[in-house]
Amino acid sequence: MNNIYKIFLSIAAICLLAAIVMFANGDNAVAGPLLIAFFVLLSISFHGFASLKGFTYTIMILAAVTTALCYPQYFTSWNGFVLSSLIKPLIMLIMFGMGTSMSVKDFAGVIKMPKGVLIGVVSHFIIMPLIGFTLASVTNFPPEIAAGIVLVGCSPNGMASNVMSYLAKANLALSVTITAVSTMLAPFVTPLLMKLLAGAFVEINTLDMMFEIFQMVIIPIGAGLLFNHFLSGKLKWLDNAMPLVSMASIAFIIVIITAAGRQSLLTIGPALILVVLLHNLCGYTLGYWSGRLFKMNERDCRTIAIEVGMQNAGLASGLAKAMGKIATVGLAPAIFGPMMNTTGSILASYWHKKPIKEAPGNEIIPVMQTVK
């Protein structure tokens, strides 16, 4: 079976070389489809290798993004219906899925692990916003693009951090609790941070943003918690479908934003990608050392590193849409999502190979959460 995946990998390499040649010759009409085929075939081939399988979803998103860049007309509107109108309901659907994977017990960690939760949440809402503001200030991006970088930093944790903590042999219980607490605080903390830091770039209406986050986060997560409490296990097909629905929704949101912001991406895309990557990597590094600063153990330091570095880019995209600036403010969140999943997977894989000897009673619980 691996031979088949190796064949797909070989064909993918051929498509990439052909695309490069076509781009060099100025034949973009042919190069585009070849590049799309490269990413699709690459994702299929990755599925056949255990060490690369975790990157399949990210590569498929790259294929979708490339498609949106080549054919933006298909991802902006259909028969007069503006596709960006779907972003908010899709975010709510994703948040509902997040709620179905949570329970009230996840918040009990505040009592059981108060130090770790406090350090994790405070570090998250200090480190990433300040890094985002610094990067936005020192670059020469247009104000709305810069505001998008700050917006990513001011967003709460994403559920993908729980998956990465599990894979990294970190403290999964602490990870889930930090994510839950930061998400519940988001309606209050995110708008205030945006007003303080991003107000220098664009006008921020704090109350409107609070209301939007409440609609997109608190209500659907609350509904998901109720669903999990009363119906979990009774609708098995829905339990199984929600992770896939969430992943598809995230991909579709990224495609819509890419199509809407195509011109800006073609102009500043490479520079913005580098800035977003730096933002993400600084989050991991400073998050880890914030744990070390307060003398936390290795598992908890890994957890805080991942929790600080990984953001809810989907929510940031929804807020950019609510601001009416999806094609500009929404670009950094659209890039940050696939980027953090790639770097997070690499970091988790590295830490997974460096297991930690646990004291009795501190074993890692093998629970997987919905990817966000």
C-alpha positions in Angstrom: 0.0 0.0 0.0 2.9 2.4 0.7 4.0 2.0 -2.9 0.8 3.7 -4.0 1.4 6.7 -1.7 5.0 6.9 -3.0 3.6 7.1 -6.5 1.3 9.9 -5.5 4.3 11.7 -3.9 6.3 11.3 -7.1 3.5 12.7 -9.3 3.1 15.6 -6.8 6.8 16.4 -7.3 6.4 16.3 -11.0 3.4 18.7 -10.8 5.5 21.1 -8.6 8.4 21.2 -11.0 6.0 21.7 -13.9 4.3 24.5 -12.1 7.6 26.2 -11.4 8.5 26.0 -15.0 5.2 27.4 -16.1 5.4 30.3 -13.6 8.9 31.1 -14.9 7.5 31.2 -18.4 4.7 33.5 -17.4 2.0 30.8 -18.1 0.0 31.3 -14.9 -3.1 29.8 -16.4 -1.5 26.4 -16.5 0.8 26.8 -13.5 -2.2 27.4 -11.1 -3.9 24.1 -11.7 -0.6 22.2 -11.5 0.1 23.8 -8.1 -3.4 22.8 -6.9 -2.7 19.3 -8.1 0.6 19.3 -6.3 -1.0 20.1 -2.9 -3.9 17.6 -3.4 -1.5 14.8 -4.4 0.9 15.7 -1.6 -1.9 15.5 1.0 -3.0 12.1 -0.3 0.6 10.8 -0.2 1.1 12.1 3.4 -1.8 10.0 4.5 0.2 6.9 3.8 3.1 7.8 6.2 2.7 7.7 9.9 5.1 10.6 10.5 3.4 12.8 8.0 -0.2 11.9 8.4 -0.9 14.7 10.8 -0.1 17.3 8.2 -2.7 16.0 5.7 -5.4 18.5 6.8 -3.0 21.5 6.6 -1.8 20.5 3.1 -5.5 20.2 2.0 -6.1 23.7 3.3 -3.1 24.9 1.2 -4.7 23.3 -1.8 -8.0 25.1 -1.1 -6.2 28.4 -0.6 -4.3 28.0 -3.9 -7.6 27.3 -5.6 -9.1 30.4 -4.1 -6.1 32.5 -5.3 -6.4 31.1 -8.8 -10.2 31.2 -9.1 -11.4 33.8 -6.6 -14.6 34.5 -8.5 -16.0 31.1 -7.3 -15.5 31.9 -3.6 -16.8 35.5 -3.3 -20.4 35.1 -4.4 -22.9 32.7 -6.0 -25.9 34.0 -7.9 -25.7 37.3 -5.9 -25.2 35.7 -2.5 -22.1 36.9 -0.8 -20.3 33.9 0.6 -18.6 35.9 3.4 -22.1 36.0 5.0 -21.6 32.4 5.9 -18.5 33.1 8.1 -20.5 34.0 11.3 -22.8 31.0 11.2 -19.9 28.7 10.5 -18.0 30.1 13.5 -21.0 29.5 15.6 -21.2 25.9 14.3 -17.5 25.4 15.2 -18.1 26.9 18.7 -21.0 24.5 19.1 -18.7 21.6 18.2 -16.3 22.9 20.8 -19.0 23.0 23.4 -20.0 19.4 22.7 -16.5 18.3 23.4 -16.4 20.1 26.8 -18.2 19.7 30.1 -18.5 21.6 33.3 -15.8 19.3 34.7 -13.3 21.1 32.4 -13.7 24.2 34.5 -13.0 22.3 37.7 -9.3 22.5 36.8 -9.4 26.1 38.0 -9.7 24.7 41.5 -7.5 21.7 41.1 -4.7 23.6 39.2 -5.1 27.3 40.1 -1.4 28.2 39.6 -1.1 26.6 36.1 -4.5 28.0 34.9 -3.7 31.5 36.1 -0.2 31.5 34.6 -1.5 30.0 31.3 -4.4 32.4 30.9 -2.5 35.5 32.0 0.5 34.6 29.8 -1.7 34.0 26.8 -3.5 37.4 27.1 -0.3 39.3 27.7 2.3 37.7 25.5 0.4 37.2 22.2 -1.3 40.6 22.2 2.0 42.4 22.9 3.9 40.5 20.3 1.2 41.1 17.8 1.2 44.9 18.6 5.0 45.0 18.4 5.1 43.2 15.0 2.3 45.4 13.7 4.1 48.5 14.8 7.5 47.8 13.3 6.2 46.6 9.9 5.0 48.8 7.1 1.7 47.0 6.5 -1.4 49.0 5.9 -3.3 49.8 9.1 -6.0 47.3 8.6 -3.5 44.5 7.9 -1.6 45.5 11.0 -4.8 45.4 13.0 -5.4 41.8 11.9 -2.1 40.8 13.4 -3.1 42.4 16.7 -6.5 40.7 16.5 -4.9 37.3 16.2 -2.9 38.0 19.3 -5.9 39.2 21.3 -8.0 36.1 20.5 -8.5 33.2 23.0 -7.0 29.8 22.7 -8.2 27.4 20.0 -9.2 23.8 20.6 -6.3 22.6 18.4 -4.1 23.4 21.4 -5.7 20.5 23.3 -4.8 18.0 20.5 -1.2 19.3 20.4 -0.9 19.0 24.2 -2.1 15.4 24.0 0.4 14.6 21.3 3.3 16.4 23.1 2.7 14.4 26.3 1.9 17.7 28.0 -0.7 18.2 30.7 -4.0 17.7 28.8 -6.3 18.5 31.8 -4.5 21.8 32.2 -4.7 22.5 28.5 -8.4 21.9 28.3 -9.1 24.1 31.4 -6.9 27.0 30.1 -8.7 26.9 26.7 -12.1 26.8 28.4 -11.3 29.7 30.8 -9.7 31.9 28.1 -12.7 31.3 25.8 -15.2 32.3 28.4 -13.1 35.5 29.2 -12.9 36.4 25.5 -16.1 38.6 25.3 -14.5 40.9 27.9 -10.8 40.6 27.4 -10.5 40.6 23.6 -12.4 43.8 22.9 -10.6 45.7 25.6 -7.2 44.5 24.4 -8.2 45.4 20.8 -9.3 48.9 21.9 -6.0 49.4 23.7 -3.6 48.0 21.1 -5.4 48.0 17.7 -7.1 51.3 18.3 -4.0 52.9 16.9 -4.6 51.2 13.5 -8.4 51.1 13.1 -11.5 52.2 15.0 -12.6 49.6 17.5 -16.1 49.6 18.9 -15.7 47.7 22.2 -19.3 47.1 23.0 -20.1 45.9 19.4 -17.2 43.5 19.6 -18.3 42.2 23.0 -21.7 41.5 21.6 -20.3 39.7 18.5 -18.1 37.5 20.6 -21.0 36.7 23.0 -23.1 35.7 19.9 -20.3 33.7 18.2 -18.8 32.1 21.3 -20.9 32.0 24.5 -24.3 31.1 23.1 -23.1 28.2 20.8 -20.7 26.9 23.4 -23.4 27.0 26.0 -25.7 25.1 23.6 -22.9 22.6 23.1 -22.4 22.1 26.8 -26.1 21.4 27.2 -26.0 19.0 24.3 -23.1 17.2 25.8 -24.8 17.0 29.2 -28.1 15.7 28.0 -27.5 14.0 24.6 -23.9 12.9 24.5 -23.6 9.4 23.2 -27.3 9.3 22.2 -26.7 10.8 18.8 -23.5 9.0 17.9 -23.5 10.1 14.3 -23.5 13.7 15.4 -20.7 13.2 17.9 -18.6 11.6 15.1 -19.5 14.3 12.5 -18.8 17.4 14.5 -15.0 17.2 14.3 -15.2 16.8 10.5 -17.8 19.6 10.2 -15.5 21.9 12.2 -12.5 21.1 10.1 -14.5 21.7 6.8 -15.9 24.9 8.2 -12.5 26.2 9.1 -11.2 25.4 5.6 -14.2 27.1 3.9 -13.7 30.2 6.0 -10.0 30.4 5.1 -10.9 30.0 1.4 -13.5 32.8 1.5 -11.1 35.2 3.2 -8.3 34.3 0.8 -10.6 35.0 -2.2 -11.8 38.3 -0.7 -8.2 39.5 0.1 -6.5 38.1 -3.0 -5.1 41.4 -4.2 -3.6 42.2 -0.8 -2.2 38.7 -0.4 -0.5 38.9 -3.8 1.1 42.2 -2.8 2.2 41.5 0.8 1.6 37.8 1.2 5.2 36.5 1.7 6.0 39.3 4.2 2.7 38.7 6.1 3.4 34.9 6.3 6.8 35.6 7.8 5.4 38.0 10.4 2.6 35.5 11.3 5.2 32.7 11.6 7.3 34.9 13.9 4.3 35.7 16.0 3.4 32.1 16.4 6.9 30.9 17.2 7.5 33.7 19.8 4.3 32.6 21.4 5.6 29.1 21.9 9.0 30.2 23.2 7.8 32.9 25.6 5.0 30.7 26.8 7.4 27.9 27.6 9.7 30.3 29.5 6.9 31.9 31.4 6.2 28.5 32.9 9.8 28.1 33.7 9.9 31.5 35.3 7.3 30.3 37.8 9.1 27.0 38.4 6.5 24.8 36.8 7.3 21.3 35.7 8.2 20.2 32.2 4.7 18.9 31.3 3.1 22.2 32.4 5.6 24.3 30.6 4.9 22.4 27.4 1.2 23.0 28.0 1.6 26.7 28.5 3.9 27.0 25.5 1.2 25.4 23.3 -1.7 27.3 24.9 0.1 30.7 24.4 1.2 30.0 20.8 -2.1 28.7 19.4 -5.0 31.1 18.9 -8.6 30.8 17.9 -8.0 32.1 14.4 -11.6 31.2 13.4 -13.0 33.6 16.0 -10.6 36.3 14.8 -11.9 35.8 11.3 -15.4 36.1 12.4 -14.6 39.4 14.2 -12.9 40.7 11.1 -16.1 40.0 9.2 -18.2 41.7 11.8 -15.9 44.8 11.5 -16.6 44.7 7.7 -12.9 44.2 7.0 -12.7 40.6 6.1 -10.4 41.2 3.1 -7.8 43.1 5.2 -8.1 42.5 8.9 -9.1 38.9 8.2 -5.9 38.1 6.3 -3.6 37.5 9.3 -6.1 35.1 11.0 -6.5 33.2 7.7 -2.8 32.6 7.5 -2.3 32.0 11.3 -4.7 29.0 11.3 -2.9 26.7 9.0 0.5 28.0 10.2 -0.1 27.2 13.8 -1.4 23.7 13.0 1.8 23.0 11.0 4.2 24.4 13.6 2.1 22.9 16.4 2.3 19.5 14.9 6.1 19.7 14.4 6.5 20.9 18.0 4.2 18.2 19.4 6.0 15.5 17.4 9.4 16.7 18.7 8.2 16.7 22.3 6.4 13.4 21.8 9.8 11.8 21.1 11.1 13.2 24.4 8.8 11.5 26.9 8.7 12.8 30.5 8.9 10.4 33.4 5.7 11.0 35.3 5.2 10.6 39.0 2.6 8.0 40.0 -0.9 9.3 39.6 0.1 11.9 37.0 -0.3 9.8 33.9 -1.5 11.5 30.7 -5.2 10.8 30.0 -5.7 9.7 26.4 -8.6 12.0 25.5 -8.7 13.6 22.1 -10.5 16.9 21.5 -12.0 18.5 18.4 -9.4 20.2 16.2 -9.8 24.0 16.0 
